[in-house]
Amino acid sequence: MPAVAQQQNSRLQQVQAMLESGALQRSGVLLNALTPAEIAHLLESLPLTEREILWGLVGDHDGEVLVHLSDEVRADLIKRMDTAELLTAADGLDLDRLADLIQNLPATLTTQLLDSLDSQRRKRLESVLSYPEDTAGGLMDVDTVTVRPEVSLDAVLRFLRSLGERVPENTDALIVVNRDDQYLGMLPLSRLVAGKPTDIVAEVMRLDFKPINANLSDNEVASRFEHHDLVSAPVVDDDGKLVGRITVDDVVDVIREEGEHQFMGQAGLSEDEDMFAPVMISARRRALWLGVNLVTAFLASWVIGNFQGTIEQIVALAVLMPIVAGMGGVAGTQTMILAIRGIALGQLSSANMRWLVIKEFGVGMINSLIWASIIAIIAGIWFHDINIAWLIGVAMSINLLSAAVAGAIIPLLLDRFGIDPALAGGVFLTTVTDIIGFLAFLGLATHFLL
């Protein structure tokens, strides 16, 4: 177990022991020594009863903690808070954090919260809320440090000193704008410090730094940060006017959420799934996905049922069928995960799909030759029948090749129809590999062995 996970596990056990013994005061002292993100992790790791007790001990940092919680846990805690508590929690949050929180509040409470803000702060918050949550505009922070191109570096340094601790976190560069707030370029702090005090901003600023459009998707923003090793980046509207900036900590959240989505989606679960949600709520959510899987299972069973007479005459087929379907499923999943990752990173589209299919077909060809031969030898020795040996070898080859092609094509087809490949890809792939595997194996047996 990684060191961080060990530390979190130890802290969780310590808090649970305190809560069980009734040492609430000691629990409160422990919480005061933790960051909001660490408190949020603790809350998500506790069963509902203990979570409620611990939440009552959080105190002054409850707004920051709410922002770091998953959507489901946050929504559950918000339902337990009255209006006054929620308004207090929202007070003092940075605008980007406040924008994250306000989208989970009831409409009536959102109105009250907006009314409680001064006009300037409310206008800036509304500018963030005007963009979808999964865009650069939804990610951005409107707190920026801007300078004019005609100002001297000495004046800029004096300006920064006057700001003191009010300089936003992760400020590695200042944004250069004109009098109409049109984006012009960036002034890295390294150039500011190294330049002569008498130099003006226009002489040392970077003109090659491309800003991010506010309507760009959050995944594309994350890709831009990765490819250019960015710490922060300016965000502009369609007219090139500066509206905010995005920092690397916001991008880390996007990357983490995308990773959780890909992982949880393979089981039909949401990345915001509360591990300790009530039994009935969890059961209701999973019932639909189990129903979809049941339909696909019946399809595979229907195929098998059409060859019932063949199976009754050659019992060895029933023993070997799971091998054919299982190997195809694993091979297809390997290709499918690769394709889903390519779609998420913007590396795979209909333009280069053909090359992926050809490449994966080649991989399937090699693996089918190797593993079909091995399984054929084992089956031949096991059942003392050469016909069974070549039969399963051919069926295995057919299924591995079809699984490779299906694993590459299914995610792209689902994505084209607006269906999340990470969520639905596994079900479709399993159906394809099961049906083709059973059809090939039992169909060949019916044709050649009976």
KAPE-V862747 format. One record per helix or strand of 2 or more residues. SS is the DSSP state (H for helix, E for strand). FROM is the first residue (numbers start at 1). LEN is the number of residues. If there is no record, write none. Layout:
SS:FROM:LEN ; SS:FROM:LEN
This chain:
H:3:19 ; H:24:9 ; H:36:9 ; H:48:8 ; H:59:10 ; H:71:9 ; H:83:8 ; H:95:8 ; H:107:9 ; H:119:11 ; H:136:4 ; E:146:2 ; H:153:14 ; E:173:5 ; E:182:7 ; H:189:6 ; H:201:4 ; E:212:2 ; H:218:11 ; E:232:5 ; E:241:7 ; H:248:18 ; H:279:27 ; H:308:6 ; H:316:29 ; H:353:31 ; H:386:31 ; H:421:29
